[in-house]
Amino acid sequence: MPTDFKPLLSVGPGAYELRIRIKGAWRVIYVAKYSSAVYVLHAFGKRSQKTPREAIELARRRYRLIGE
């Protein structure tokens, strides 16, 4: 597991937000609970403290597409 991440239960079971701080703040929302693949649901640059609601909603829609 990465050292700077948090679970995102609002997206779905097994979803995490990876925090990257290189020339700004970046986030990757992913699911790694399947043995066949790691699914990147969304990646974006952060501009505020809180994860944008639109980013959570997009990740949630994509999570449903992979068939939880």
mmCIF file as Biopython writes it, N, C-alpha, C and O atoms, coordinates in Angstrom:
data_model
#
loop_
_atom_site.group_PDB
_atom_site.id
_atom_site.type_symbol
_atom_site.label_atom_id
_atom_site.label_alt_id
_atom_site.label_comp_id
_atom_site.label_asym_id
_atom_site.label_entity_id
_atom_site.label_seq_id
_atom_site.pdbx_PDB_ins_code
_atom_site.Cartn_x
_atom_site.Cartn_y
_atom_site.Cartn_z
_atom_site.occupancy
_atom_site.B_iso_or_equiv
_atom_site.auth_seq_id
_atom_site.auth_asym_id
_atom_site.pdbx_PDB_model_num
ATOM 1   N N  . MET A ? 1  ? 0.840   -1.191 0.000   1.0 0.0 1  A 1 
ATOM 2   C CA . MET A ? 1  ? 0.000   0.000  0.000   1.0 0.0 1  A 1 
ATOM 3   C C  . MET A ? 1  ? 0.884   1.252  0.000   1.0 0.0 1  A 1 
ATOM 4   O O  . MET A ? 1  ? 1.958   1.258  0.601   1.0 0.0 1  A 1 
ATOM 5   N N  . PRO A ? 2  ? 0.433   2.295  -0.667  1.0 0.0 2  A 1 
ATOM 6   C CA . PRO A ? 2  ? 1.173   3.565  -0.650  1.0 0.0 2  A 1 
ATOM 7   C C  . PRO A ? 2  ? 1.188   4.157  0.769   1.0 0.0 2  A 1 
ATOM 8   O O  . PRO A ? 2  ? 0.393   3.766  1.624   1.0 0.0 2  A 1 
ATOM 9   N N  . THR A ? 3  ? 2.091   5.092  0.997   1.0 0.0 3  A 1 
ATOM 10  C CA . THR A ? 3  ? 2.184   5.702  2.322   1.0 0.0 3  A 1 
ATOM 11  C C  . THR A ? 3  ? 1.246   6.894  2.489   1.0 0.0 3  A 1 
ATOM 12  O O  . THR A ? 3  ? 0.885   7.225  3.618   1.0 0.0 3  A 1 
ATOM 13  N N  . ASP A ? 4  ? 0.846   7.541  1.415   1.0 0.0 4  A 1 
ATOM 14  C CA . ASP A ? 4  ? -0.016  8.718  1.528   1.0 0.0 4  A 1 
ATOM 15  C C  . ASP A ? 4  ? -1.306  8.485  0.734   1.0 0.0 4  A 1 
ATOM 16  O O  . ASP A ? 4  ? -1.415  8.863  -0.433  1.0 0.0 4  A 1 
ATOM 17  N N  . PHE A ? 5  ? -2.264  7.861  1.389   1.0 0.0 5  A 1 
ATOM 18  C CA . PHE A ? 5  ? -3.536  7.537  0.753   1.0 0.0 5  A 1 
ATOM 19  C C  . PHE A ? 5  ? -4.634  7.530  1.812   1.0 0.0 5  A 1 
ATOM 20  O O  . PHE A ? 5  ? -4.364  7.569  3.013   1.0 0.0 5  A 1 
ATOM 21  N N  . LYS A ? 6  ? -5.869  7.478  1.342   1.0 0.0 6  A 1 
ATOM 22  C CA . LYS A ? 6  ? -6.989  7.308  2.259   1.0 0.0 6  A 1 
ATOM 23  C C  . LYS A ? 6  ? -8.086  6.526  1.550   1.0 0.0 6  A 1 
ATOM 24  O O  . LYS A ? 6  ? -8.263  6.659  0.339   1.0 0.0 6  A 1 
ATOM 25  N N  . PRO A ? 7  ? -8.823  5.713  2.298   1.0 0.0 7  A 1 
ATOM 26  C CA . PRO A ? 7  ? -9.942  4.994  1.696   1.0 0.0 7  A 1 
ATOM 27  C C  . PRO A ? 7  ? -11.058 5.966  1.327   1.0 0.0 7  A 1 
ATOM 28  O O  . PRO A ? 7  ? -11.281 6.959  2.020   1.0 0.0 7  A 1 
ATOM 29  N N  . LEU A ? 8  ? -11.749 5.675  0.243   1.0 0.0 8  A 1 
ATOM 30  C CA . LEU A ? 8  ? -12.885 6.497  -0.187  1.0 0.0 8  A 1 
ATOM 31  C C  . LEU A ? 8  ? -14.128 5.611  -0.232  1.0 0.0 8  A 1 
ATOM 32  O O  . LEU A ? 8  ? -14.560 5.187  -1.304  1.0 0.0 8  A 1 
ATOM 33  N N  . LEU A ? 9  ? -14.688 5.340  0.921   1.0 0.0 9  A 1 
ATOM 34  C CA . LEU A ? 9  ? -15.872 4.501  0.998   1.0 0.0 9  A 1 
ATOM 35  C C  . LEU A ? 9  ? -17.063 5.123  0.282   1.0 0.0 9  A 1 
ATOM 36  O O  . LEU A ? 9  ? -17.988 4.417  -0.121  1.0 0.0 9  A 1 
ATOM 37  N N  . SER A ? 10 ? -17.042 6.440  0.125   1.0 0.0 10 A 1 
ATOM 38  C CA . SER A ? 10 ? -18.137 7.107  -0.595  1.0 0.0 10 A 1 
ATOM 39  C C  . SER A ? 10 ? -18.144 6.732  -2.078  1.0 0.0 10 A 1 
ATOM 40  O O  . SER A ? 10 ? -19.174 6.851  -2.740  1.0 0.0 10 A 1 
ATOM 41  N N  . VAL A ? 11 ? -17.001 6.280  -2.604  1.0 0.0 11 A 1 
ATOM 42  C CA . VAL A ? 11 ? -16.927 5.813  -3.989  1.0 0.0 11 A 1 
ATOM 43  C C  . VAL A ? 11 ? -17.355 4.352  -4.059  1.0 0.0 11 A 1 
ATOM 44  O O  . VAL A ? 11 ? -18.144 3.969  -4.922  1.0 0.0 11 A 1 
ATOM 45  N N  . GLY A ? 12 ? -16.830 3.541  -3.145  1.0 0.0 12 A 1 
ATOM 46  C CA . GLY A ? 12 ? -17.182 2.123  -3.102  1.0 0.0 12 A 1 
ATOM 47  C C  . GLY A ? 12 ? -16.153 1.346  -2.302  1.0 0.0 12 A 1 
ATOM 48  O O  . GLY A ? 12 ? -15.063 1.852  -2.034  1.0 0.0 12 A 1 
ATOM 49  N N  . PRO A ? 13 ? -16.489 0.119  -1.917  1.0 0.0 13 A 1 
ATOM 50  C CA . PRO A ? 13 ? -15.543 -0.710 -1.153  1.0 0.0 13 A 1 
ATOM 51  C C  . PRO A ? 13 ? -14.268 -0.965 -1.948  1.0 0.0 13 A 1 
ATOM 52  O O  . PRO A ? 13 ? -14.328 -1.342 -3.118  1.0 0.0 13 A 1 
ATOM 53  N N  . GLY A ? 14 ? -13.119 -0.761 -1.319  1.0 0.0 14 A 1 
ATOM 54  C CA . GLY A ? 14 ? -11.842 -0.988 -1.983  1.0 0.0 14 A 1 
ATOM 55  C C  . GLY A ? 14 ? -11.317 0.189  -2.776  1.0 0.0 14 A 1 
ATOM 56  O O  . GLY A ? 14 ? -10.265 0.079  -3.405  1.0 0.0 14 A 1 
ATOM 57  N N  . ALA A ? 15 ? -12.018 1.317  -2.767  1.0 0.0 15 A 1 
ATOM 58  C CA . ALA A ? 15 ? -11.553 2.514  -3.484  1.0 0.0 15 A 1 
ATOM 59  C C  . ALA A ? 15 ? -10.667 3.354  -2.564  1.0 0.0 15 A 1 
ATOM 60  O O  . ALA A ? 15 ? -10.958 3.514  -1.378  1.0 0.0 15 A 1 
ATOM 61  N N  . TYR A ? 16 ? -9.591  3.884  -3.126  1.0 0.0 16 A 1 
ATOM 62  C CA . TYR A ? 16 ? -8.646  4.705  -2.374  1.0 0.0 16 A 1 
ATOM 63  C C  . TYR A ? 16 ? -8.292  5.965  -3.151  1.0 0.0 16 A 1 
ATOM 64  O O  . TYR A ? 16 ? -8.382  6.007  -4.378  1.0 0.0 16 A 1 
ATOM 65  N N  . GLU A ? 17 ? -7.891  6.983  -2.411  1.0 0.0 17 A 1 
ATOM 66  C CA . GLU A ? 17 ? -7.370  8.215  -3.004  1.0 0.0 17 A 1 
ATOM 67  C C  . GLU A ? 17 ? -5.883  8.276  -2.692  1.0 0.0 17 A 1 
ATOM 68  O O  . GLU A ? 17 ? -5.491  8.348  -1.527  1.0 0.0 17 A 1 
ATOM 69  N N  . LEU A ? 18 ? -5.066  8.248  -3.721  1.0 0.0 18 A 1 
ATOM 70  C CA . LEU A ? 18 ? -3.622  8.359  -3.591  1.0 0.0 18 A 1 
ATOM 71  C C  . LEU A ? 18 ? -3.252  9.830  -3.696  1.0 0.0 18 A 1 
ATOM 72  O O  . LEU A ? 18 ? -3.692  10.522 -4.615  1.0 0.0 18 A 1 
ATOM 73  N N  . ARG A ? 19 ? -2.448  10.308 -2.758  1.0 0.0 19 A 1 
ATOM 74  C CA . ARG A ? 19 ? -2.044  11.719 -2.737  1.0 0.0 19 A 1 
ATOM 75  C C  . ARG A ? 19 ? -0.618  11.850 -3.249  1.0 0.0 19 A 1 
ATOM 76  O O  . ARG A ? 19 ? 0.292   11.183 -2.756  1.0 0.0 19 A 1 
ATOM 77  N N  . ILE A ? 20 ? -0.429  12.711 -4.239  1.0 0.0 20 A 1 
ATOM 78  C CA . ILE A ? 20 ? 0.885   12.944 -4.823  1.0 0.0 20 A 1 
ATOM 79  C C  . ILE A ? 20 ? 1.181   14.437 -4.740  1.0 0.0 20 A 1 
ATOM 80  O O  . ILE A ? 20 ? 0.361   15.266 -5.135  1.0 0.0 20 A 1 
ATOM 81  N N  . ARG A ? 21 ? 2.353   14.768 -4.228  1.0 0.0 21 A 1 
ATOM 82  C CA . ARG A ? 21 ? 2.751   16.172 -4.108  1.0 0.0 21 A 1 
ATOM 83  C C  . ARG A ? 21 ? 4.052   16.397 -4.858  1.0 0.0 21 A 1 
ATOM 84  O O  . ARG A ? 21 ? 5.135   16.349 -4.275  1.0 0.0 21 A 1 
ATOM 85  N N  . ILE A ? 22 ? 3.935   16.642 -6.155  1.0 0.0 22 A 1 
ATOM 86  C CA . ILE A ? 22 ? 5.078   16.955 -7.015  1.0 0.0 22 A 1 
ATOM 87  C C  . ILE A ? 22 ? 4.637   18.092 -7.926  1.0 0.0 22 A 1 
ATOM 88  O O  . ILE A ? 22 ? 3.743   17.922 -8.755  1.0 0.0 22 A 1 
ATOM 89  N N  . LYS A ? 23 ? 5.265   19.246 -7.768  1.0 0.0 23 A 1 
ATOM 90  C CA . LYS A ? 23 ? 4.888   20.434 -8.553  1.0 0.0 23 A 1 
ATOM 91  C C  . LYS A ? 23 ? 3.383   20.681 -8.470  1.0 0.0 23 A 1 
ATOM 92  O O  . LYS A ? 23 ? 2.716   20.857 -9.490  1.0 0.0 23 A 1 
ATOM 93  N N  . GLY A ? 24 ? 2.872   20.692 -7.277  1.0 0.0 24 A 1 
ATOM 94  C CA . GLY A ? 24 ? 1.442   20.865 -7.035  1.0 0.0 24 A 1 
ATOM 95  C C  . GLY A ? 24 ? 0.887   19.650 -6.311  1.0 0.0 24 A 1 
ATOM 96  O O  . GLY A ? 24 ? 1.626   18.749 -5.914  1.0 0.0 24 A 1 
ATOM 97  N N  . ALA A ? 25 ? -0.398  19.645 -6.154  1.0 0.0 25 A 1 
ATOM 98  C CA . ALA A ? 25 ? -1.066  18.526 -5.483  1.0 0.0 25 A 1 
ATOM 99  C C  . ALA A ? 25 ? -1.914  17.772 -6.503  1.0 0.0 25 A 1 
ATOM 100 O O  . ALA A ? 25 ? -2.690  18.370 -7.248  1.0 0.0 25 A 1 
ATOM 101 N N  . TRP A ? 26 ? -1.757  16.475 -6.523  1.0 0.0 26 A 1 
ATOM 102 C CA . TRP A ? 26 ? -2.449  15.606 -7.475  1.0 0.0 26 A 1 
ATOM 103 C C  . TRP A ? 26 ? -3.124  14.479 -6.714  1.0 0.0 26 A 1 
ATOM 104 O O  . TRP A ? 26 ? -2.667  14.088 -5.640  1.0 0.0 26 A 1 
ATOM 105 N N  . ARG A ? 27 ? -4.201  13.962 -7.263  1.0 0.0 27 A 1 
ATOM 106 C CA . ARG A ? 27 ? -4.916  12.852 -6.644  1.0 0.0 27 A 1 
ATOM 107 C C  . ARG A ? 27 ? -5.251  11.812 -7.706  1.0 0.0 27 A 1 
ATOM 108 O O  . ARG A ? 27 ? -5.550  12.143 -8.853  1.0 0.0 27 A 1 
ATOM 109 N N  . VAL A ? 28 ? -5.195  10.559 -7.301  1.0 0.0 28 A 1 
ATOM 110 C CA . VAL A ? 28 ? -5.597  9.441  -8.147  1.0 0.0 28 A 1 
ATOM 111 C C  . VAL A ? 28 ? -6.562  8.597  -7.329  1.0 0.0 28 A 1 
ATOM 112 O O  . VAL A ? 28 ? -6.224  8.148  -6.233  1.0 0.0 28 A 1 
ATOM 113 N N  . ILE A ? 29 ? -7.750  8.383  -7.853  1.0 0.0 29 A 1 
ATOM 114 C CA . ILE A ? 29 ? -8.723  7.524  -7.190  1.0 0.0 29 A 1 
ATOM 115 C C  . ILE A ? 29 ? -8.689  6.191  -7.922  1.0 0.0 29 A 1 
ATOM 116 O O  . ILE A ? 29 ? -8.899  6.127  -9.134  1.0 0.0 29 A 1 
ATOM 117 N N  . TYR A ? 30 ? -8.420  5.120  -7.165  1.0 0.0 30 A 1 
ATOM 118 C CA . TYR A ? 30 ? -8.238  3.818  -7.799  1.0 0.0 30 A 1 
ATOM 119 C C  . TYR A ? 30 ? -8.857  2.699  -6.963  1.0 0.0 30 A 1 
ATOM 120 O O  . TYR A ? 30 ? -9.193  2.881  -5.793  1.0 0.0 30 A 1 
ATOM 121 N N  . VAL A ? 31 ? -8.996  1.532  -7.606  1.0 0.0 31 A 1 
ATOM 122 C CA . VAL A ? 31 ? -9.475  0.320  -6.945  1.0 0.0 31 A 1 
ATOM 123 C C  . VAL A ? 31 ? -8.459  -0.771 -7.248  1.0 0.0 31 A 1 
ATOM 124 O O  . VAL A ? 31 ? -8.144  -1.019 -8.412  1.0 0.0 31 A 1 
ATOM 125 N N  . ALA A ? 32 ? -7.942  -1.427 -6.209  1.0 0.0 32 A 1 
ATOM 126 C CA . ALA A ? 32 ? -6.953  -2.494 -6.393  1.0 0.0 32 A 1 
ATOM 127 C C  . ALA A ? 32 ? -7.389  -3.767 -5.676  1.0 0.0 32 A 1 
ATOM 128 O O  . ALA A ? 32 ? -6.548  -4.532 -5.204  1.0 0.0 32 A 1 
ATOM 129 N N  . LYS A ? 33 ? -8.679  -3.993 -5.593  1.0 0.0 33 A 1 
ATOM 130 C CA . LYS A ? 33 ? -9.153  -5.166 -4.853  1.0 0.0 33 A 1 
ATOM 131 C C  . LYS A ? 33 ? -9.373  -6.381 -5.745  1.0 0.0 33 A 1 
ATOM 132 O O  . LYS A ? 33 ? -9.684  -7.462 -5.245  1.0 0.0 33 A 1 
ATOM 133 N N  . TYR A ? 34 ? -9.220  -6.225 -7.033  1.0 0.0 34 A 1 
ATOM 134 C CA . TYR A ? 34 ? -9.395  -7.337 -7.960  1.0 0.0 34 A 1 
ATOM 135 C C  . TYR A ? 34 ? -8.037  -7.915 -8.319  1.0 0.0 34 A 1 
ATOM 136 O O  . TYR A ? 34 ? -7.081  -7.167 -8.519  1.0 0.0 34 A 1 
ATOM 137 N N  . SER A ? 35 ? -7.940  -9.220 -8.401  1.0 0.0 35 A 1 
ATOM 138 C CA . SER A ? 35 ? -6.655  -9.849 -8.713  1.0 0.0 35 A 1 
ATOM 139 C C  . SER A ? 35 ? -6.248  -9.632 -10.170 1.0 0.0 35 A 1 
ATOM 140 O O  . SER A ? 35 ? -5.070  -9.755 -10.505 1.0 0.0 35 A 1 
ATOM 141 N N  . SER A ? 36 ? -7.197  -9.314 -11.028 1.0 0.0 36 A 1 
ATOM 142 C CA . SER A ? 36 ? -6.910  -9.184 -12.450 1.0 0.0 36 A 1 
ATOM 143 C C  . SER A ? 36 ? -6.372  -7.817 -12.869 1.0 0.0 36 A 1 
ATOM 144 O O  . SER A ? 36 ? -5.718  -7.709 -13.907 1.0 0.0 36 A 1 
ATOM 145 N N  . ALA A ? 37 ? -6.638  -6.758 -12.069 1.0 0.0 37 A 1 
ATOM 146 C CA . ALA A ? 37 ? -6.243  -5.414 -12.517 1.0 0.0 37 A 1 
ATOM 147 C C  . ALA A ? 37 ? -6.335  -4.394 -11.396 1.0 0.0 37 A 1 
ATOM 148 O O  . ALA A ? 37 ? -6.982  -4.620 -10.373 1.0 0.0 37 A 1 
ATOM 149 N N  . VAL A ? 38 ? -5.674  -3.272 -11.615 1.0 0.0 38 A 1 
ATOM 150 C CA . VAL A ? 38 ? -5.853  -2.070 -10.792 1.0 0.0 38 A 1 
ATOM 151 C C  . VAL A ? 38 ? -6.609  -1.095 -11.686 1.0 0.0 38 A 1 
ATOM 152 O O  . VAL A ? 38 ? -6.168  -0.795 -12.795 1.0 0.0 38 A 1 
ATOM 153 N N  . TYR A ? 39 ? -7.736  -0.605 -11.209 1.0 0.0 39 A 1 
ATOM 154 C CA . TYR A ? 39 ? -8.562  0.313  -11.988 1.0 0.0 39 A 1 
ATOM 155 C C  . TYR A ? 39 ? -8.349  1.734  -11.500 1.0 0.0 39 A 1 
ATOM 156 O O  . TYR A ? 39 ? -8.585  2.032  -10.329 1.0 0.0 39 A 1 
ATOM 157 N N  . VAL A ? 40 ? -7.902  2.613  -12.389 1.0 0.0 40 A 1 
ATOM 158 C CA . VAL A ? 40 ? -7.800  4.038  -12.086 1.0 0.0 40 A 1 
ATOM 159 C C  . VAL A ? 40 ? -9.135  4.655  -12.469 1.0 0.0 40 A 1 
ATOM 160 O O  . VAL A ? 40 ? -9.498  4.697  -13.645 1.0 0.0 40 A 1 
ATOM 161 N N  . LEU A ? 41 ? -9.860  5.131  -11.468 1.0 0.0 41 A 1 
ATOM 162 C CA . LEU A ? 41 ? -11.188 5.687  -11.705 1.0 0.0 41 A 1 
ATOM 163 C C  . LEU A ? 41 ? -11.139 7.150  -12.110 1.0 0.0 41 A 1 
ATOM 164 O O  . LEU A ? 41 ? -11.965 7.610  -12.898 1.0 0.0 41 A 1 
ATOM 165 N N  . HIS A ? 42 ? -10.158 7.888  -11.567 1.0 0.0 42 A 1 
ATOM 166 C CA . HIS A ? 42 ? -10.038 9.308  -11.894 1.0 0.0 42 A 1 
ATOM 167 C C  . HIS A ? 42 ? -8.694  9.822  -11.390 1.0 0.0 42 A 1 
ATOM 168 O O  . HIS A ? 42 ? -8.209  9.371  -10.353 1.0 0.0 42 A 1 
ATOM 169 N N  . ALA A ? 43 ? -8.097  10.748 -12.105 1.0 0.0 43 A 1 
ATOM 170 C CA . ALA A ? 43 ? -6.864  11.423 -11.695 1.0 0.0 43 A 1 
ATOM 171 C C  . ALA A ? 43 ? -7.038  12.906 -11.996 1.0 0.0 43 A 1 
ATOM 172 O O  . ALA A ? 43 ? -7.555  13.281 -13.048 1.0 0.0 43 A 1 
ATOM 173 N N  . PHE A ? 44 ? -6.597  13.747 -11.056 1.0 0.0 44 A 1 
ATOM 174 C CA . PHE A ? 44 ? -6.825  15.185 -11.214 1.0 0.0 44 A 1 
ATOM 175 C C  . PHE A ? 44 ? -5.883  15.986 -10.335 1.0 0.0 44 A 1 
ATOM 176 O O  . PHE A ? 44 ? -5.319  15.469 -9.370  1.0 0.0 44 A 1 
ATOM 177 N N  . GLY A ? 45 ? -5.720  17.263 -10.684 1.0 0.0 45 A 1 
ATOM 178 C CA . GLY A ? 45 ? -4.955  18.204 -9.867  1.0 0.0 45 A 1 
ATOM 179 C C  . GLY A ? 45 ? -5.855  18.819 -8.814  1.0 0.0 45 A 1 
ATOM 180 O O  . GLY A ? 45 ? -7.010  19.147 -9.085  1.0 0.0 45 A 1 
ATOM 181 N N  . LYS A ? 46 ? -5.319  18.974 -7.612  1.0 0.0 46 A 1 
ATOM 182 C CA . LYS A ? 46 ? -6.094  19.573 -6.519  1.0 0.0 46 A 1 
ATOM 183 C C  . LYS A ? 46 ? -5.880  21.073 -6.493  1.0 0.0 46 A 1 
ATOM 184 O O  . LYS A ? 46 ? -4.770  21.561 -6.705  1.0 0.0 46 A 1 
ATOM 185 N N  . ARG A ? 47 ? -6.962  21.801 -6.229  1.0 0.0 47 A 1 
ATOM 186 C CA . ARG A ? 47 ? -6.879  23.257 -6.109  1.0 0.0 47 A 1 
ATOM 187 C C  . ARG A ? 47 ? -7.375  23.741 -4.758  1.0 0.0 47 A 1 
ATOM 188 O O  . ARG A ? 47 ? -7.230  24.915 -4.415  1.0 0.0 47 A 1 
ATOM 189 N N  . SER A ? 48 ? -7.967  22.822 -3.988  1.0 0.0 48 A 1 
ATOM 190 C CA . SER A ? 48 ? -8.477  23.198 -2.668  1.0 0.0 48 A 1 
ATOM 191 C C  . SER A ? 48 ? -8.238  22.037 -1.702  1.0 0.0 48 A 1 
ATOM 192 O O  . SER A ? 48 ? -7.798  20.965 -2.116  1.0 0.0 48 A 1 
ATOM 193 N N  . GLN A ? 49 ? -8.525  22.248 -0.432  1.0 0.0 49 A 1 
ATOM 194 C CA . GLN A ? 49 ? -8.329  21.221 0.589   1.0 0.0 49 A 1 
ATOM 195 C C  . GLN A ? 49 ? -9.243  20.023 0.381   1.0 0.0 49 A 1 
ATOM 196 O O  . GLN A ? 49 ? -8.823  18.879 0.555   1.0 0.0 49 A 1 
ATOM 197 N N  . LYS A ? 50 ? -10.472 20.279 0.013   1.0 0.0 50 A 1 
ATOM 198 C CA . LYS A ? 50 ? -11.477 19.225 -0.092  1.0 0.0 50 A 1 
ATOM 199 C C  . LYS A ? 50 ? -11.493 18.629 -1.495  1.0 0.0 50 A 1 
ATOM 200 O O  . LYS A ? 50 ? -11.332 19.343 -2.485  1.0 0.0 50 A 1 
ATOM 201 N N  . THR A ? 51 ? -11.689 17.309 -1.571  1.0 0.0 51 A 1 
ATOM 202 C CA . THR A ? 51 ? -11.834 16.657 -2.869  1.0 0.0 51 A 1 
ATOM 203 C C  . THR A ? 51 ? -13.136 17.137 -3.506  1.0 0.0 51 A 1 
ATOM 204 O O  . THR A ? 51 ? -14.191 17.058 -2.877  1.0 0.0 51 A 1 
ATOM 205 N N  . PRO A ? 52 ? -13.078 17.632 -4.746  1.0 0.0 52 A 1 
ATOM 206 C CA . PRO A ? 52 ? -14.292 18.153 -5.394  1.0 0.0 52 A 1 
ATOM 207 C C  . PRO A ? 52 ? -15.393 17.095 -5.501  1.0 0.0 52 A 1 
ATOM 208 O O  . PRO A ? 52 ? -15.127 15.930 -5.795  1.0 0.0 52 A 1 
ATOM 209 N N  . ARG A ? 53 ? -16.609 17.518 -5.262  1.0 0.0 53 A 1 
ATOM 210 C CA . ARG A ? 53 ? -17.767 16.620 -5.330  1.0 0.0 53 A 1 
ATOM 211 C C  . ARG A ? 53 ? -17.885 15.974 -6.710  1.0 0.0 53 A 1 
ATOM 212 O O  . ARG A ? 53 ? -18.254 14.805 -6.821  1.0 0.0 53 A 1 
ATOM 213 N N  . GLU A ? 54 ? -17.571 16.735 -7.760  1.0 0.0 54 A 1 
ATOM 214 C CA . GLU A ? 54 ? -17.647 16.218 -9.120  1.0 0.0 54 A 1 
ATOM 215 C C  . GLU A ? 54 ? -16.669 15.057 -9.323  1.0 0.0 54 A 1 
ATOM 216 O O  . GLU A ? 54 ? -16.983 14.094 -10.023 1.0 0.0 54 A 1 
ATOM 217 N N  . ALA A ? 55 ? -15.496 15.149 -8.718  1.0 0.0 55 A 1 
ATOM 218 C CA . ALA A ? 55 ? -14.499 14.081 -8.835  1.0 0.0 55 A 1 
ATOM 219 C C  . ALA A ? 55 ? -14.996 12.808 -8.154  1.0 0.0 55 A 1 
ATOM 220 O O  . ALA A ? 55 ? -14.815 11.709 -8.679  1.0 0.0 55 A 1 
ATOM 221 N N  . ILE A ? 56 ? -15.612 12.953 -7.003  1.0 0.0 56 A 1 
ATOM 222 C CA . ILE A ? 56 ? -16.168 11.799 -6.278  1.0 0.0 56 A 1 
ATOM 223 C C  . ILE A ? 56 ? -17.288 11.164 -7.093  1.0 0.0 56 A 1 
ATOM 224 O O  . ILE A ? 56 ? -17.346 9.942  -7.222  1.0 0.0 56 A 1 
ATOM 225 N N  . GLU A ? 57 ? -18.172 11.985 -7.639  1.0 0.0 57 A 1 
ATOM 226 C CA . GLU A ? 57 ? -19.294 11.463 -8.430  1.0 0.0 57 A 1 
ATOM 227 C C  . GLU A ? 57 ? -18.806 10.725 -9.683  1.0 0.0 57 A 1 
ATOM 228 O O  . GLU A ? 57 ? -19.330 9.665  -10.024 1.0 0.0 57 A 1 
ATOM 229 N N  . LEU A ? 58 ? -17.809 11.284 -10.363 1.0 0.0 58 A 1 
ATOM 230 C CA . LEU A ? 58 ? -17.261 10.639 -11.556 1.0 0.0 58 A 1 
ATOM 231 C C  . LEU A ? 58 ? -16.628 9.299  -11.189 1.0 0.0 58 A 1 
ATOM 232 O O  . LEU A ? 58 ? -16.852 8.302  -11.875 1.0 0.0 58 A 1 
ATOM 233 N N  . ALA A ? 59 ? -15.850 9.269  -10.126 1.0 0.0 59 A 1 
ATOM 234 C CA . ALA A ? 59 ? -15.228 8.020  -9.673  1.0 0.0 59 A 1 
ATOM 235 C C  . ALA A ? 59 ? -16.294 6.997  -9.283  1.0 0.0 59 A 1 
ATOM 236 O O  . ALA A ? 59 ? -16.148 5.810  -9.575  1.0 0.0 59 A 1 
ATOM 237 N N  . ARG A ? 60 ? -17.352 7.442  -8.633  1.0 0.0 60 A 1 
ATOM 238 C CA . ARG A ? 60 ? -18.441 6.543  -8.239  1.0 0.0 60 A 1 
ATOM 239 C C  . ARG A ? 60 ? -19.121 5.928  -9.466  1.0 0.0 60 A 1 
ATOM 240 O O  . ARG A ? 60 ? -19.418 4.733  -9.474  1.0 0.0 60 A 1 
ATOM 241 N N  . ARG A ? 61 ? -19.366 6.729  -10.490 1.0 0.0 61 A 1 
ATOM 242 C CA . ARG A ? 61 ? -19.981 6.217  -11.735 1.0 0.0 61 A 1 
ATOM 243 C C  . ARG A ? 61 ? -19.053 5.191  -12.403 1.0 0.0 61 A 1 
ATOM 244 O O  . ARG A ? 61 ? -19.507 4.142  -12.858 1.0 0.0 61 A 1 
ATOM 245 N N  . ARG A ? 62 ? -17.770 5.498  -12.457 1.0 0.0 62 A 1 
ATOM 246 C CA . ARG A ? 62 ? -16.815 4.581  -13.078 1.0 0.0 62 A 1 
ATOM 247 C C  . ARG A ? 62 ? -16.668 3.303  -12.259 1.0 0.0 62 A 1 
ATOM 248 O O  . ARG A ? 62 ? -16.474 2.225  -12.821 1.0 0.0 62 A 1 
ATOM 249 N N  . TYR A ? 63 ? -16.757 3.415  -10.944 1.0 0.0 63 A 1 
ATOM 250 C CA . TYR A ? 63 ? -16.693 2.233  -10.074 1.0 0.0 63 A 1 
ATOM 251 C C  . TYR A ? 63 ? -17.829 1.272  -10.403 1.0 0.0 63 A 1 
ATOM 252 O O  . TYR A ? 63 ? -17.632 0.059  -10.467 1.0 0.0 63 A 1 
ATOM 253 N N  . ARG A ? 64 ? -19.002 1.820  -10.609 1.0 0.0 64 A 1 
ATOM 254 C CA . ARG A ? 64 ? -20.160 0.977  -10.949 1.0 0.0 64 A 1 
ATOM 255 C C  . ARG A ? 64 ? -19.946 0.259  -12.292 1.0 0.0 64 A 1 
ATOM 256 O O  . ARG A ? 64 ? -20.447 -0.849 -12.484 1.0 0.0 64 A 1 
ATOM 257 N N  . LEU A ? 65 ? -19.213 0.877  -13.211 1.0 0.0 65 A 1 
ATOM 258 C CA . LEU A ? 65 ? -18.961 0.276  -14.522 1.0 0.0 65 A 1 
ATOM 259 C C  . LEU A ? 65 ? -18.063 -0.962 -14.453 1.0 0.0 65 A 1 
ATOM 260 O O  . LEU A ? 65 ? -18.165 -1.843 -15.306 1.0 0.0 65 A 1 
ATOM 261 N N  . ILE A ? 66 ? -17.190 -1.038 -13.453 1.0 0.0 66 A 1 
ATOM 262 C CA . ILE A ? 66 ? -16.299 -2.200 -13.364 1.0 0.0 66 A 1 
ATOM 263 C C  . ILE A ? 66 ? -16.979 -3.393 -12.715 1.0 0.0 66 A 1 
ATOM 264 O O  . ILE A ? 66 ? -16.406 -4.480 -12.657 1.0 0.0 66 A 1 
ATOM 265 N N  . GLY A ? 67 ? -18.201 -3.196 -12.225 1.0 0.0 67 A 1 
ATOM 266 C CA . GLY A ? 67 ? -18.985 -4.325 -11.714 1.0 0.0 67 A 1 
ATOM 267 C C  . GLY A ? 67 ? -18.596 -4.798 -10.342 1.0 0.0 67 A 1 
ATOM 268 O O  . GLY A ? 67 ? -18.187 -5.946 -10.172 1.0 0.0 67 A 1 
ATOM 269 N N  . GLU A ? 68 ? -18.715 -3.940 -9.369  1.0 0.0 68 A 1 
ATOM 270 C CA . GLU A ? 68 ? -18.427 -4.270 -7.965  1.0 0.0 68 A 1 
ATOM 271 C C  . GLU A ? 68 ? -19.277 -5.409 -7.537  1.0 0.0 68 A 1 
ATOM 272 O O  . GLU A ? 68 ? -19.192 -5.845 -6.389  1.0 0.0 68 A 1 
#
